[in-house]
Amino acid sequence: MKHRFAILGLCLSLMVPAVCSAEPNFDVNAYVYYLQNKNNDDYRIGAIETLTKSSPRLSTDDVKAILKAFNQDDKREKAALILYPYVINKGNWFKIESCFTSQSSWRNLQASIDALPQGE
């Protein structure tokens, strides 16, 4: 019977796409909802800049969820570059590529990240 509940829990967790933040007090789902209610991507960039003033610890999954709130690749690229220094699992950064509609935006972002001072 215990196994049945474990399997049920696994199935339920697969059905509900929740994002778990690396920052314990940061509700990424609520933040994405907040961003989606901003009028445009420029306002969203401003909100991202405000968020980073608190030096949050973000996972690549957090960043991916946040980037999906943007409508344009150039703004998505700018937001990703702002958020990159706060990502704690940079080894998973490759997951971000799927947020971009054009390969050139992804390549531009990667070049911008490569140009950041070491330690970022």
All heavy atoms as an XYZ file, in Angstrom:
957
protein
N       0.821     -1.197      0.000
C       0.000      0.000      0.000
C       0.869      1.267      0.000
O       0.543      2.231     -0.637
C      -0.929     -0.051      1.218
C      -1.989      1.023      1.183
S      -3.138      0.725     -0.159
C      -4.629      1.222      0.560
N       1.998      1.216      0.740
C       2.899      2.367      0.782
C       3.398      2.716     -0.612
O       3.499      3.867     -0.976
C       4.104      2.054      1.664
C       4.106      2.812      2.958
C       5.466      2.784      3.591
C       5.670      1.509      4.368
N       6.897      1.526      5.150
N       3.725      1.696     -1.384
C       4.245      1.917     -2.732
C       3.195      2.548     -3.637
O       3.507      3.353     -4.484
C       4.730      0.607     -3.346
C       5.862     -0.004     -2.597
N       7.075      0.618     -2.481
C       5.958     -1.158     -1.898
C       7.888     -0.122     -1.768
N       7.234     -1.217     -1.384
N       1.960      2.171     -3.435
C       0.878      2.726     -4.243
C       0.797      4.239     -4.036
O       0.646      4.995     -4.973
C      -0.445      2.055     -3.883
C      -1.550      2.419     -4.848
C      -2.834      1.713     -4.530
N      -2.711      0.289     -4.868
C      -3.596     -0.617     -4.511
N      -4.644     -0.280     -3.803
N      -3.437     -1.868     -4.849
N       0.928      4.687     -2.769
C       0.884      6.122     -2.494
C       2.121      6.829     -3.043
O       2.035      7.947     -3.528
C       0.732      6.395     -0.994
C      -0.621      6.045     -0.467
C      -0.774      5.081      0.503
C      -1.753      6.681     -0.957
C      -2.019      4.749      0.981
C      -3.008      6.355     -0.483
C      -3.154      5.386      0.496
N       3.252      6.175     -2.982
C       4.479      6.763     -3.530
C       4.348      6.957     -5.029
O       4.725      7.987     -5.577
C       5.680      5.887     -3.201
N       3.809      5.961     -5.711
C       3.611      6.070     -7.161
C       2.587      7.153     -7.474
O       2.770      7.939     -8.385
C       3.191      4.709     -7.749
C       4.360      3.722     -7.651
C       2.726      4.853     -9.186
C       4.008      2.293     -7.974
N       1.520      7.223     -6.662
C       0.512      8.262     -6.856
C       1.133      9.644     -6.684
O       0.895     10.540     -7.484
C      -0.646      8.079     -5.875
C      -1.739      9.135     -5.903
C      -2.424      9.155     -7.269
C      -2.753      8.892     -4.812
N       1.975      9.805     -5.666
C       2.648     11.089     -5.441
C       3.538     11.467     -6.601
O       3.583     12.607     -7.034
N       4.258     10.492     -7.149
C       5.119     10.737     -8.300
C       4.288     11.156     -9.502
O       4.618     12.111    -10.199
C       5.939      9.489     -8.632
C       6.819      9.563     -9.881
C       7.863     10.658     -9.706
C       7.478      8.242    -10.147
N       3.183     10.462     -9.724
C       2.309     10.798    -10.853
C       1.739     12.200    -10.688
O       1.689     12.967    -11.637
C       1.170      9.793    -10.982
S       1.730      8.170    -11.529
N       1.335     12.544     -9.481
C       0.783     13.885     -9.260
C       1.844     14.950     -9.464
O       1.577     16.009    -10.022
C       0.191     13.988     -7.848
C      -1.101     13.218     -7.618
C      -1.508     13.306     -6.156
C      -2.207     13.721     -8.518
N       3.071     14.686     -9.011
C       4.123     15.677     -9.182
C       4.474     15.863    -10.657
O       4.885     16.935    -11.065
C       5.363     15.296     -8.381
O       5.958     14.141     -8.914
N       4.308     14.837    -11.461
C       4.565     14.959    -12.891
C       3.452     15.719    -13.595
O       3.671     16.336    -14.621
C       4.735     13.579    -13.525
C       5.965     12.797    -13.093
C       5.933     11.393    -13.682
C       7.237     13.509    -13.478
N       2.242     15.683    -13.031
C       1.100     16.348    -13.645
C       1.063     17.845    -13.336
O       0.530     18.622    -14.093
C      -0.203     15.705    -13.155
C      -0.402     14.298    -13.688
S      -1.767     13.397    -12.948
C      -3.034     14.587    -12.749
N       1.628     18.262    -12.225
C       1.571     19.660    -11.804
C       2.930     20.292    -12.042
O       3.869     20.029    -11.307
C       1.194     19.770    -10.310
C       1.125     21.219     -9.884
C      -0.102     19.046    -10.038
N       3.061     21.113    -13.084
C       4.368     21.689    -13.402
C       4.698     22.879    -12.501
O       4.487     24.027    -12.846
C       4.209     22.127    -14.857
C       2.759     22.428    -14.988
C       2.052     21.482    -14.058
N       5.179     22.610    -11.311
C       5.584     23.674    -10.396
C       7.090     23.840    -10.487
O       7.820     22.878    -10.672
C       5.181     23.334     -8.971
N       7.535     25.058    -10.358
C       8.959     25.343    -10.377
C       9.382     25.594     -8.941
O       8.754     26.367     -8.232
C       9.259     26.581    -11.249
C      10.725     26.922    -11.204
C       8.801     26.334    -12.673
N      10.428     24.927     -8.506
C      10.941     25.115     -7.153
C      12.150     26.025     -7.226
O      13.107     25.738     -7.937
C      11.323     23.785     -6.536
S       9.921     22.678     -6.362
N      12.105     27.103     -6.500
C      13.174     28.080     -6.519
C      14.346     27.648     -5.658
O      14.183     26.955     -4.663
C      12.636     29.424     -6.014
O      13.681     30.340     -5.892
N      15.546     28.096     -6.026
C      16.734     27.859     -5.214
C      16.722     28.759     -3.985
O      17.343     28.460     -2.987
C      17.987     28.119     -6.049
N      16.038     29.867     -4.050
C      15.928     30.811     -2.939
C      14.694     30.431     -2.123
O      13.577     30.481     -2.625
C      15.780     32.246     -3.473
C      15.779     33.318     -2.428
C      17.132     33.516     -1.794
O      18.140     33.521     -2.514
O      17.172     33.651     -0.571
N      14.869     30.046     -0.853
C      13.742     29.546     -0.072
C      12.568     30.521      0.059
O      11.427     30.091      0.111
C      14.342     29.256      1.303
C      15.810     29.332      1.155
C      16.109     30.049     -0.118
N      12.834     31.807      0.092
C      11.762     32.784      0.281
C      11.280     33.411     -1.022
O      10.529     34.373     -0.999
C      12.217     33.890      1.238
C      12.516     33.343      2.606
O      11.836     32.438      3.083
N      13.539     33.872      3.235
N      11.725     32.885     -2.140
C      11.363     33.442     -3.440
C      10.353     32.523     -4.118
O      10.638     31.372     -4.381
C      12.620     33.595     -4.315
C      12.353     34.158     -5.679
C      11.865     35.443     -5.839
C      12.603     33.405     -6.816
C      11.639     35.962     -7.102
C      12.377     33.917     -8.080
C      11.894     35.203     -8.216
N       9.178     33.052     -4.389
C       8.124     32.286     -5.051
C       8.174     32.609     -6.541
O       7.592     33.594     -7.006
C       6.770     32.649     -4.454
C       5.619     31.838     -5.026
O       5.806     31.178     -6.069
O       4.535     31.885     -4.437
N       8.891     31.793     -7.294
C       9.106     32.076     -8.708
C       7.799     32.069     -9.490
O       7.620     32.869    -10.406
C      10.157     31.129     -9.326
C       9.643     29.719     -9.453
C      10.623     31.640    -10.683
N       6.868     31.203     -9.120
C       5.599     31.149     -9.843
C       4.817     32.454     -9.664
O       4.259     32.986    -10.625
C       4.770     29.949     -9.389
C       5.419     28.645     -9.770
O       5.957     28.499    -10.863
N       5.412     27.688     -8.869
N       4.801     32.980     -8.451
C       4.133     34.260     -8.197
C       4.856     35.391     -8.927
O       4.220     36.313     -9.451
C       4.072     34.545     -6.700
N       6.185     35.315     -8.983
C       6.960     36.349     -9.661
C       6.691     36.339    -11.164
O       6.546     37.392    -11.783
C       8.456     36.179     -9.371
C       9.265     37.352     -9.846
C       9.208     38.572     -9.179
C      10.057     37.257    -10.980
C       9.931     39.663     -9.627
C      10.784     38.346    -11.433
C      10.715     39.537    -10.749
O      11.417     40.624    -11.202
N       6.612     35.158    -11.750
C       6.303     35.050    -13.182
C       4.921     35.633    -13.451
O       4.724     36.369    -14.419
C       6.412     33.596    -13.668
C       5.830     33.426    -15.061
C       7.865     33.143    -13.644
N       3.967     35.329    -12.593
C       2.615     35.885    -12.735
C       2.666     37.413    -12.664
O       2.049     38.110    -13.474
C       1.707     35.320    -11.641
C       0.295     35.841    -11.708
C      -0.602     35.350    -12.650
C      -0.140     36.831    -10.833
C      -1.894     35.823    -12.726
C      -1.435     37.316    -10.905
C      -2.310     36.816    -11.847
O      -3.581     37.295    -11.923
N       3.450     37.931    -11.726
C       3.640     39.377    -11.585
C       4.221     39.970    -12.876
O       3.731     40.986    -13.376
C       4.571     39.626    -10.394
C       5.163     40.995    -10.298
C       4.411     42.079     -9.835
C       6.495     41.222    -10.636
C       4.971     43.341     -9.732
C       7.062     42.475    -10.540
C       6.289     43.536    -10.087
O       6.848     44.786     -9.999
N       5.235     39.316    -13.428
C       5.846     39.808    -14.672
C       4.864     39.778    -15.836
O       4.835     40.693    -16.656
C       7.079     38.978    -15.031
C       8.318     39.158    -14.178
C       9.406     38.196    -14.644
C       8.818     40.590    -14.199
N       4.084     38.721    -15.915
C       3.130     38.590    -17.014
C       2.079     39.695    -16.983
O       1.505     40.031    -18.018
C       2.458     37.218    -16.974
C       3.400     36.106    -17.359
C       2.829     34.724    -17.098
O       1.961     34.534    -16.260
N       3.355     33.748    -17.814
N       1.845     40.271    -15.820
C       0.861     41.339    -15.694
C       1.452     42.726    -15.934
O       0.741     43.720    -15.864
C       0.171     41.277    -14.330
C      -0.802     40.131    -14.281
O      -1.650     39.986    -15.151
N      -0.662     39.282    -13.284
N       2.749     42.791    -16.215
C       3.372     44.060    -16.602
C       2.987     44.359    -18.046
O       2.765     43.457    -18.844
C       4.897     43.981    -16.461
C       5.377     43.836    -15.037
C       5.161     45.114    -14.303
C       5.672     45.076    -12.902
N       5.284     46.263    -12.154
N       2.930     45.645    -18.385
C       2.457     46.053    -19.713
C       3.331     45.599    -20.869
O       2.833     45.296    -21.940
C       2.303     47.575    -19.774
C       1.167     48.059    -18.906
O       0.258     47.303    -18.592
N       1.227     49.309    -18.511
N       4.644     45.598    -20.672
C       5.530     45.220    -21.780
C       6.875     44.739    -21.249
O       7.134     44.779    -20.045
C       5.687     46.379    -22.770
C       6.342     47.594    -22.161
O       7.335     47.469    -21.446
N       5.816     48.774    -22.429
N       7.721     44.315    -22.161
C       9.012     43.754    -21.783
C       9.938     44.765    -21.124
O      10.761     44.390    -20.288
C       9.694     43.132    -23.004
C       9.122     41.772    -23.369
O       8.320     41.216    -22.576
O       9.484     41.253    -24.445
N       9.822     46.049    -21.463
C      10.667     47.049    -20.810
C      10.346     47.149    -19.319
O      11.252     47.274    -18.488
C      10.508     48.420    -21.484
C      11.159     48.451    -22.858
O      12.210     47.796    -23.041
O      10.618     49.125    -23.751
N       9.070     47.084    -18.975
C       8.686     47.071    -17.563
C       9.199     45.803    -16.880
O       9.609     45.826    -15.721
C       7.166     47.171    -17.398
C       6.613     48.542    -17.682
C       5.787     48.754    -18.779
C       6.903     49.622    -16.856
C       5.269     50.011    -19.049
C       6.391     50.883    -17.123
C       5.577     51.075    -18.217
O       5.067     52.315    -18.481
N       9.165     44.708    -17.593
C       9.654     43.445    -17.040
C      11.161     43.519    -16.754
O      11.623     43.017    -15.740
C       9.330     42.295    -17.993
C       7.845     42.021    -18.079
C       7.526     40.866    -19.037
N       6.087     40.766    -19.181
C       5.399     41.128    -20.255
N       6.026     41.566    -21.331
N       4.090     41.035    -20.276
N      11.910     44.152    -17.655
C      13.355     44.338    -17.427
C      13.568     45.153    -16.157
O      14.422     44.817    -15.328
C      14.033     45.030    -18.639
C      14.037     44.107    -19.859
C      15.448     45.500    -18.291
C      14.940     42.895    -19.735
N      12.807     46.212    -15.985
C      12.913     47.022    -14.763
C      12.627     46.204    -13.518
O      13.304     46.348    -12.494
N      11.645     45.333    -13.603
C      11.305     44.467    -12.465
C      12.438     43.491    -12.169
O      12.740     43.208    -11.004
C      10.003     43.723    -12.741
N      13.086     42.990    -13.213
C      14.228     42.073    -13.039
C      15.382     42.817    -12.366
O      16.034     42.290    -11.466
C      14.692     41.525    -14.413
C      13.599     40.709    -15.069
C      15.997     40.762    -14.300
C      13.512     39.279    -14.693
N      15.635     44.039    -12.792
C      16.712     44.829    -12.191
C      16.427     45.076    -10.712
O      17.333     45.035     -9.879
C      16.896     46.137    -12.950
C      17.506     45.923    -14.328
C      17.492     47.155    -15.218
O      16.674     48.070    -14.988
O      18.295     47.175    -16.169
N      15.172     45.321    -10.373
C      14.791     45.510     -8.971
C      14.990     44.216     -8.187
O      15.500     44.231     -7.068
C      13.323     45.974     -8.871
O      13.195     47.215     -9.577
C      12.900     46.157     -7.429
N      14.599     43.099     -8.773
C      14.771     41.803     -8.113
C      16.231     41.551     -7.767
O      16.547     41.088     -6.668
C      14.254     40.680     -9.018
C      14.577     39.246     -8.581
C      13.817     38.892     -7.309
C      14.254     38.264     -9.697
N      17.125     41.856     -8.674
C      18.536     41.533     -8.456
C      19.180     42.400     -7.374
O      20.242     42.046     -6.871
C      19.347     41.640     -9.763
O      19.241     42.963    -10.285
C      18.860     40.629    -10.780
N      18.540     43.482     -6.981
C      19.079     44.299     -5.884
C      19.087     43.533     -4.564
O      19.850     43.851     -3.672
C      18.287     45.589     -5.747
C      18.536     46.553     -6.885
C      17.738     47.808     -6.756
C      17.992     48.684     -7.974
N      17.151     49.873     -7.994
N      18.241     42.493     -4.469
C      18.211     41.682     -3.251
C      19.150     40.476     -3.349
O      19.143     39.618     -2.479
C      16.784     41.205     -2.962
O      16.365     40.291     -3.965
N      19.957     40.418     -4.402
C      20.917     39.341     -4.639
C      20.310     37.957     -4.432
O      20.757     37.181     -3.592
C      22.140     39.507     -3.730
O      22.789     40.703     -4.014
N      19.284     37.636     -5.214
C      18.643     36.335     -5.048
C      19.527     35.193     -5.540
O      20.414     35.405     -6.363
C      17.400     36.449     -5.934
C      17.835     37.381     -7.021
C      18.740     38.379     -6.341
N      19.307     34.012     -5.010
C      19.950     32.803     -5.522
C      18.908     32.119     -6.388
O      17.850     31.722     -5.917
C      20.370     31.881     -4.386
C      21.448     32.497     -3.509
C      21.787     31.617     -2.349
N      20.544     31.244     -1.648
C      20.397     30.164     -0.897
N      21.389     29.338     -0.736
N      19.248     29.900     -0.304
N      19.203     32.011     -7.670
C      18.239     31.460     -8.622
C      18.776     30.201     -9.271
O      19.972     30.072     -9.499
C      17.934     32.494     -9.706
C      17.385     33.840     -9.236
C      17.360     34.828    -10.386
C      16.004     33.665     -8.636
N      17.881     29.297     -9.598
C      18.257     28.117    -10.366
C      18.036     28.423    -11.848
O      17.345     29.381    -12.196
C      17.407     26.914     -9.945
O      16.078     27.072    -10.404
N      18.602     27.604    -12.699
C      18.347     27.798    -14.130
C      16.868     27.595    -14.429
O      16.327     28.239    -15.326
C      19.186     26.835    -14.996
O      18.997     25.509    -14.543
C      20.651     27.200    -14.949
N      16.195     26.736    -13.679
C      14.754     26.549    -13.875
C      13.981     27.814    -13.504
O      12.999     28.155    -14.153
C      14.235     25.352    -13.072
C      14.710     24.023    -13.645
O      14.969     23.957    -14.868
O      14.816     23.054    -12.873
N      14.436     28.529    -12.463
C      13.830     29.816    -12.108
C      13.971     30.795    -13.273
O      13.010     31.445    -13.683
C      14.504     30.444    -10.878
C      14.287     29.682     -9.590
O      13.331     28.885     -9.503
O      15.085     29.897     -8.657
N      15.187     30.896    -13.794
C      15.462     31.833    -14.893
C      14.639     31.454    -16.120
O      14.051     32.321    -16.773
C      16.966     31.879    -15.222
C      17.233     32.736    -16.452
C      17.751     32.406    -14.024
N      14.563     30.176    -16.403
C      13.788     29.715    -17.553
C      12.326     30.125    -17.406
O      11.713     30.626    -18.355
C      13.914     28.195    -17.683
C      13.280     27.631    -18.913
C      13.579     26.140    -19.024
C      12.870     25.561    -20.222
N      13.146     24.137    -20.383
N      11.758     29.944    -16.229
C      10.366     30.330    -15.993
C      10.187     31.837    -16.148
O       9.218     32.303    -16.753
C       9.928     29.885    -14.596
N      11.140     32.602    -15.633
C      11.074     34.067    -15.726
C      11.160     34.511    -17.183
O      10.408     35.374    -17.631
C      12.184     34.709    -14.865
C      11.874     34.503    -13.372
C      12.351     36.190    -15.192
C      13.021     34.834    -12.439
N      12.071     33.926    -17.944
C      12.261     34.331    -19.339
C      11.038     34.063    -20.199
O      10.800     34.763    -21.180
C      13.484     33.642    -19.936
C      14.835     34.028    -19.345
C      15.953     33.269    -20.044
C      15.062     35.528    -19.398
N      10.268     33.078    -19.833
C       9.060     32.766    -20.604
C       8.005     33.862    -20.493
O       7.075     33.901    -21.296
C       8.489     31.416    -20.172
C       9.343     30.266    -20.651
C       8.754     28.934    -20.281
C       9.618     27.808    -20.828
N       9.058     26.499    -20.539
N       8.151     34.770    -19.531
C       7.214     35.886    -19.389
C       7.482     36.979    -20.429
O       6.654     37.862    -20.633
C       7.299     36.481    -17.983
N       8.637     36.917    -21.098
C       9.014     37.934    -22.076
C       8.492     37.573    -23.461
O       8.391     36.407    -23.813
C      10.537     38.099    -22.114
C      11.075     38.831    -20.923
C      11.291     38.173    -19.730
C      11.335     40.189    -20.986
C      11.768     38.845    -18.622
C      11.812     40.879    -19.895
C      12.029     40.193    -18.701
N       8.204     38.613    -24.249
C       7.668     38.420    -25.591
C       8.723     38.474    -26.685
O       8.531     37.910    -27.753
C       6.590     39.479    -25.883
C       5.428     39.348    -24.939
O       4.955     38.257    -24.664
N       4.954     40.469    -24.417
N       9.819     39.187    -26.439
C      10.816     39.415    -27.482
C      12.164     38.823    -27.076
O      12.590     38.956    -25.923
C      10.990     40.911    -27.726
C       9.725     41.604    -28.156
C       9.883     43.114    -28.141
O      10.810     43.655    -27.550
N       8.963     43.794    -28.809
N      12.836     38.210    -28.024
C      14.129     37.594    -27.755
C      15.172     38.595    -27.274
O      15.976     38.268    -26.410
C      14.656     36.872    -28.998
C      14.359     35.384    -28.990
O      13.758     34.883    -28.011
O      14.731     34.712    -29.968
N      15.184     39.812    -27.830
C      16.211     40.768    -27.407
C      16.036     41.142    -25.934
O      17.011     41.281    -25.200
C      16.239     41.997    -28.309
C      14.955     42.807    -28.286
O      13.861     42.211    -28.138
O      15.028     44.043    -28.425
N      14.806     41.255    -25.479
C      14.547     41.567    -24.067
C      14.811     40.336    -23.199
O      15.309     40.432    -22.086
C      13.108     42.047    -23.859
C      12.760     43.281    -24.656
C      13.618     44.460    -24.271
C      13.155     45.683    -25.067
N      13.928     46.855    -24.812
N      14.489     39.170    -23.726
C      14.765     37.907    -23.031
C      16.274     37.753    -22.843
O      16.746     37.357    -21.781
C      14.199     36.761    -23.876
C      13.908     35.513    -23.140
C      13.190     34.499    -24.034
N      11.786     34.869    -24.213
C      11.192     35.079    -25.372
N      11.854     34.944    -26.496
N       9.926     35.404    -25.435
N      17.016     38.115    -23.876
C      18.478     38.058    -23.831
C      19.017     38.999    -22.754
O      19.885     38.625    -21.952
C      19.010     38.454    -25.211
C      20.481     38.367    -25.407
C      20.873     38.819    -26.819
O      20.080     38.653    -27.774
O      21.981     39.343    -26.948
N      18.487     40.207    -22.716
C      18.922     41.190    -21.716
C      18.590     40.703    -20.303
O      19.417     40.802    -19.391
C      18.250     42.542    -21.986
C      18.713     43.633    -21.052
C      18.168     44.976    -21.442
C      18.692     46.044    -20.502
N      18.275     47.376    -20.890
N      17.392     40.171    -20.115
C      16.982     39.671    -18.797
C      17.876     38.512    -18.358
O      18.305     38.447    -17.202
C      15.525     39.241    -18.835
N      18.175     37.606    -19.278
C      19.027     36.461    -18.949
C      20.415     36.922    -18.536
O      21.001     36.386    -17.582
C      19.107     35.504    -20.135
N      20.942     37.922    -19.219
C      22.260     38.443    -18.883
C      22.252     39.101    -17.500
O      23.202     38.955    -16.727
C      22.723     39.435    -19.953
C      24.164     39.912    -19.854
C      25.137     38.736    -19.930
C      24.459     40.910    -20.956
N      21.181     39.795    -17.163
C      21.053     40.410    -15.833
C      20.982     39.329    -14.753
O      21.583     39.453    -13.687
C      19.797     41.310    -15.767
C      19.968     42.525    -16.676
C      19.503     41.752    -14.335
C      18.681     43.317    -16.902
N      20.257     38.252    -15.033
C      20.032     37.209    -14.038
C      21.195     36.233    -13.893
O      21.370     35.612    -12.840
C      18.754     36.435    -14.378
C      17.456     37.225    -14.274
C      16.299     36.421    -14.844
C      17.182     37.635    -12.829
N      21.999     36.096    -14.926
C      23.052     35.079    -14.943
C      23.958     35.092    -13.700
O      24.240     34.022    -13.146
C      23.893     35.206    -16.216
C      24.975     34.159    -16.310
C      24.670     32.862    -16.712
C      26.292     34.453    -15.982
C      25.650     31.889    -16.794
C      27.273     33.487    -16.050
C      26.947     32.206    -16.452
O      27.924     31.253    -16.519
N      24.424     36.236    -13.231
C      25.311     36.211    -12.057
C      24.665     35.635    -10.794
O      25.378     35.242     -9.869
C      25.661     37.694    -11.846
C      25.456     38.327    -13.178
C      24.308     37.582    -13.789
N      23.358     35.543    -10.751
C      22.644     35.068     -9.565
C      22.282     33.586     -9.646
O      21.672     33.045     -8.723
C      21.392     35.919     -9.349
C      21.747     37.382     -9.220
C      21.697     38.225    -10.327
C      22.205     37.896     -8.018
C      22.072     39.555    -10.222
C      22.578     39.226     -7.902
C      22.513     40.050     -9.012
O      22.900     41.361     -8.909
N      22.653     32.945    -10.743
C      22.332     31.532    -10.944
C      23.333     30.675    -10.179
O      24.545     30.849    -10.315
C      22.344     31.173    -12.446
C      22.184     29.676    -12.657
C      21.242     31.926    -13.167
N      22.803     29.755     -9.378
C      23.683     28.922     -8.548
C      24.086     27.617     -9.226
O      25.029     26.975     -8.792
C      23.036     28.629     -7.180
C      21.725     27.873     -7.350
C      22.857     29.905     -6.377
C      21.154     27.315     -6.073
N      23.380     27.220    -10.262
C      23.729     25.974    -10.966
C      23.999     26.263    -12.442
O      23.304     25.797    -13.314
C      22.650     24.911    -10.775
C      21.293     25.332    -11.311
O      21.002     26.515    -11.461
N      20.450     24.356    -11.612
N      25.046     27.007    -12.687
C      25.378     27.434    -14.048
C      25.667     26.258    -14.984
O      25.590     26.397    -16.196
C      26.551     28.410    -14.022
C      26.171     29.751    -13.411
C      27.347     30.704    -13.393
C      26.964     32.086    -12.981
N      26.724     32.272    -11.567
N      25.971     25.094    -14.444
C      26.190     23.909    -15.259
C      24.937     23.483    -16.019
O      25.024     22.750    -17.005
N      23.787     23.963    -15.579
C      22.522     23.653    -16.256
C      22.042     24.805    -17.144
O      20.894     24.793    -17.593
C      21.436     23.326    -15.230
C      21.641     21.985    -14.596
O      22.202     21.085    -15.203
N      21.205     21.841    -13.359
N      22.903     25.757    -17.384
C      22.519     26.940    -18.166
C      22.015     26.564    -19.560
O      21.219     27.269    -20.163
C      23.690     27.916    -18.250
C      23.337     29.220    -18.875
C      23.717     29.649    -20.109
C      22.523     30.255    -18.323
N      23.201     30.899    -20.352
C      22.459     31.298    -19.270
C      21.834     30.413    -17.130
C      21.742     32.477    -19.055
C      21.123     31.584    -16.908
C      21.084     32.589    -17.872
N      22.459     25.434    -20.085
C      22.024     24.995    -21.411
C      20.500     24.908    -21.517
O      19.934     25.023    -22.599
C      22.648     23.630    -21.759
C      22.148     22.499    -20.907
C      21.051     21.752    -21.308
C      22.759     22.194    -19.697
C      20.575     20.715    -20.520
C      22.289     21.158    -18.903
C      21.189     20.423    -19.309
N      19.809     24.717    -20.389
C      18.345     24.621    -20.392
C      17.684     25.914    -20.871
O      16.558     25.896    -21.350
C      17.822     24.312    -18.989
C      18.178     22.958    -18.470
C      17.607     22.786    -17.067
C      17.862     21.426    -16.488
N      17.242     21.293    -15.149
N      18.391     27.015    -20.751
C      17.842     28.329    -21.105
C      17.663     28.472    -22.614
O      16.807     29.210    -23.075
C      18.764     29.450    -20.563
C      18.951     29.324    -19.052
C      18.275     30.828    -20.938
C      17.680     29.372    -18.235
N      18.442     27.743    -23.382
C      18.395     27.879    -24.842
C      16.981     27.707    -25.392
O      16.581     28.394    -26.329
C      19.333     26.866    -25.501
C      19.373     26.988    -27.005
C      20.373     26.032    -27.648
O      20.993     25.221    -26.935
O      20.524     26.119    -28.880
N      16.198     26.833    -24.804
C      14.851     26.570    -25.323
C      13.903     27.766    -25.166
O      12.834     27.787    -25.774
C      14.245     25.342    -24.636
O      14.038     25.593    -23.260
N      14.293     28.773    -24.408
C      13.462     29.970    -24.232
C      13.539     30.900    -25.440
O      12.691     31.775    -25.601
C      13.898     30.750    -22.991
S      13.648     29.867    -21.459
N      14.557     30.730    -26.250
C      14.803     31.647    -27.364
C      14.232     31.115    -28.669
O      14.321     29.930    -28.959
C      16.306     31.910    -27.504
C      16.862     32.690    -26.355
C      17.350     32.045    -25.230
C      16.857     34.068    -26.380
C      17.835     32.756    -24.154
C      17.332     34.795    -25.306
C      17.819     34.137    -24.190
N      13.659     32.035    -29.436
C      13.093     31.644    -30.724
C      14.141     31.667    -31.828
O      13.951     31.039    -32.862
C      11.902     32.548    -31.115
O      12.341     33.909    -31.135
C      10.757     32.388    -30.131
N      15.235     32.398    -31.609
C      16.271     32.443    -32.642
C      17.618     32.010    -32.063
O      17.955     32.354    -30.931
C      16.387     33.839    -33.251
O      17.219     34.668    -32.490
N      18.355     31.265    -32.850
C      19.691     30.820    -32.462
C      20.643     31.995    -32.293
O      21.532     31.951    -31.455
C      20.246     29.844    -33.498
C      19.823     28.424    -33.300
C      20.293     27.857    -31.969
O      19.475     27.556    -31.131
N      21.575     27.714    -31.758
N      20.449     33.037    -33.086
C      21.362     34.179    -32.988
C      21.225     34.870    -31.628
O      22.227     35.317    -31.061
C      21.137     35.161    -34.130
O      19.850     35.722    -34.076
N      20.029     34.939    -31.090
C      19.848     35.536    -29.759
C      20.566     34.703    -28.703
O      21.208     35.240    -27.799
C      18.368     35.645    -29.409
O      17.735     36.599    -30.214
N      20.438     33.390    -28.819
C      21.121     32.494    -27.883
C      22.633     32.663    -27.992
O      23.338     32.765    -26.984
C      20.700     31.054    -28.139
C      21.486     30.047    -27.373
C      22.358     29.133    -27.879
C      21.489     29.839    -25.959
N      22.895     28.369    -26.878
C      22.383     28.780    -25.678
C      20.836     30.450    -24.889
C      22.638     28.321    -24.391
C      21.079     29.988    -23.602
C      21.967     28.940    -23.365
N      23.147     32.730    -29.224
C      24.591     32.907    -29.418
C      25.056     34.267    -28.890
O      26.128     34.363    -28.285
C      24.962     32.738    -30.891
C      24.954     31.278    -31.336
C      25.605     31.096    -32.705
N      24.942     31.849    -33.761
C      23.906     31.403    -34.467
N      23.425     30.198    -34.245
N      23.369     32.143    -35.410
N      24.255     35.318    -29.110
C      24.599     36.641    -28.580
C      24.669     36.618    -27.055
O      25.565     37.216    -26.461
C      23.574     37.690    -29.022
C      23.665     38.021    -30.484
O      24.651     37.736    -31.154
N      22.601     38.612    -31.017
N      23.714     35.934    -26.445
C      23.713     35.830    -24.983
C      24.962     35.107    -24.504
O      25.623     35.566    -23.567
C      22.452     35.104    -24.506
C      22.411     34.763    -23.014
C      22.465     36.037    -22.167
C      21.174     33.946    -22.688
N      25.288     34.005    -25.143
C      26.467     33.245    -24.740
C      27.736     34.090    -24.883
O      28.604     34.044    -24.020
C      26.585     31.957    -25.561
C      25.508     30.941    -25.238
C      25.494     30.584    -23.762
O      24.649     31.042    -23.009
N      26.433     29.788    -23.336
N      27.832     34.866    -25.953
C      29.000     35.738    -26.152
C      29.054     36.810    -25.069
O      30.135     37.128    -24.546
C      28.950     36.376    -27.537
N      27.911     37.359    -24.710
C      27.862     38.377    -23.652
C      28.257     37.786    -22.307
O      28.965     38.429    -21.511
C      26.450     38.977    -23.545
O      26.119     39.649    -24.740
N      27.833     36.570    -22.037
C      28.199     35.899    -20.790
C      29.705     35.628    -20.771
O      30.368     35.833    -19.748
C      27.388     34.606    -20.605
C      25.946     34.973    -20.251
C      28.014     33.705    -19.550
C      24.986     33.806    -20.242
N      30.242     35.185    -21.905
C      31.694     34.926    -21.992
C      32.498     36.196    -21.744
O      33.625     36.118    -21.258
C      32.046     34.335    -23.346
C      31.552     32.911    -23.515
O      31.196     32.264    -22.503
O      31.478     32.444    -24.673
N      31.921     37.354    -22.055
C      32.633     38.634    -21.887
C      32.516     39.176    -20.460
O      33.197     40.149    -20.123
C      32.065     39.661    -22.875
N      31.681     38.556    -19.620
C      31.549     39.014    -18.232
C      32.865     38.794    -17.495
O      33.600     37.826    -17.786
C      30.442     38.243    -17.514
C      29.009     38.545    -17.905
C      28.065     37.561    -17.197
C      28.640     39.975    -17.541
N      33.155     39.648    -16.522
C      34.370     39.419    -15.720
C      34.270     38.064    -15.007
O      33.183     37.620    -14.649
C      34.334     40.548    -14.690
C      33.375     41.556    -15.217
C      32.437     40.823    -16.124
N      35.404     37.390    -14.826
C      35.417     36.090    -14.153
C      34.797     36.226    -12.767
O      34.934     37.250    -12.131
C      36.837     35.542    -14.031
C      37.447     35.159    -15.348
C      36.741     33.972    -15.995
O      35.538     33.787    -15.904
N      37.512     33.152    -16.672
N      34.124     35.158    -12.345
C      33.480     35.172    -11.039
C      32.027     35.575    -11.111
O      31.318     35.569    -10.118
N      31.544     35.972    -12.283
C      30.140     36.376    -12.427
C      29.299     35.162    -12.670
O      29.617     34.223    -13.256
C      29.986     37.345    -13.597
C      30.666     38.657    -13.342
C      29.838     39.637    -12.538
O      28.612     39.631    -12.659
O      30.428     40.385    -11.768
